[in-house]
Amino acid sequence: MKGAFCPGCGSTKGPFYRGLCKDCFLHKKKVILLPEEIKIDHCKFCNKIRLSGKWLGQSELVLKRFLKKKAKISGLVDAKLSVSLEPMKDHTFAIVKASGQIDSNKITIEAKTILKPIETQCDPCMRVRSDYSEATIQMRFSESTGLAEREKALALLMGQIEGMQGRDPLSKVVHALENKKGFDVLVGSNKAAQSVVRKFEAKFGVKAIKSFKLAGTDHNGQRQRKFTYCIRF
């Protein structure tokens, strides 16, 4: 507009946003609301991070999605966000850019933040390291079953349980105890135990006997159960 000027600094260089030049407008108005520093829980054992209350695998994509949700945009029409990350020695430097329109004029604004990891343990790692278990698989063999055959079945079961750790961090053999009739295998995750038992039922044509006992309550007051699966070969 001819003769227009910024009442803040007197600049006649447009475009103008809410009647102000870009510098004065951004000095007066926060378009992107983003903390200068964001502390993020980081598990020192499995390298997962806790975002919005959930433990997730750490990646650029996960962090960028988190920052796009974290950034609050005010007064920007048709806003489009982009995020760039720069890993540093003890933190990650992030820039969030927002492009859109104000008073029909295009504008691009950026905000900077530091993602600072706080070392801790995620719940699954804490449980695994404390020999936490949700299930016991009892492997019972007939007297005619040789030692080599028993150990082969045990190795197969343990391998399948450990092979699910990528999907279930608690999928771990806590202890494998030998007795006269076979083995008692303590498993961190009941879901993993169930999955392996089903595979053994199909492979060996057997039917596992399932039972459980109460084992107190968790921090939410929910009853906890410990399951036992008995497989007779």
Residue, then its C-alpha position, 0 to 999 in steps of 0.5 A: m500500500k502506497g505511503a504505508f509504514c510501520p508504526g513500530c520502527g517507521s519502516t516503509k518496507g512491506p509486506f506488513y502483518r497486522g499493520l507492522c513490518k515483519d520484525c516488529f510483528l514477530h517481536k510483538k507476536k509469538v506465532i510459534l509457541l515452543p519451549e526453549e528446552i525439552k527434556i526427554d526421558h531416554c532409556k540407557f539400556c534399550n535406547k528408547i525415548r518416552l514421548s507423550g507418556k509412551w516409550l518409542g524407538q528413537s528415530e528422526l521421524v519419531l522426533k519430528r512428529f513429536l515436535k510438530k505436535k508440541a509446537k503451538i501455532s497462533g494466527l497463521v492461516d494454512a500453516k505448514l510445518s517442517v522440522s530439522l534436527e542437528p545432533m550434538k554431543d549431549h543434546t539435539f538442536a531442533i528448528v521448527k519452521a512454519s509457513g503460511q499466511i497472515d493478512s493474505n501475505k505469505i510468511t515463514i517463521e522459525a522457532k528453535t529448541i534443544l532436546k535434552p535426554i535424561e537418562t533413566q530406565c524404561d519399565p520393561c528394562m527395569r523389570v527385565r533387569s530385576d528378574y521380573s517374570e509373568a509366566t512359567i513354561q513347564m516342559r515335562f518329558s517321558e522317561s524314554t526321552g533322552l537328555a539330548e532330545r530334552e536339551k534340543a527342545l529346551a534350546l528351541l523354546m528359549g531361542q523362540i522366546e529370545g527371538m521376540q525381543g524386538r517386538d516385546p522387550l520382556s520376551k526374555v528367559v529369566h531362568a531355566l531350572e532343570n528337575k527330574k521331569g524336565f525344565d521350568v522356564l521362567v519368562g518375562s512376558n506372558k504374551a511371549a510365553q503364550s505365543v511360544v506355547r501355541k507354536f509347540e502345541a502345533k509342532f509337537g501335537v500336544k496340548a498345554i495345561k494353563s493355570f495362574k495364581l494372583a501375584g499382588t497388584d501393580h501401581n494402578g491397583q490392577r491385579q497381577r497374575k502369574f501364569t503357568y503352562c505345562i507341556r507334556f511331551 
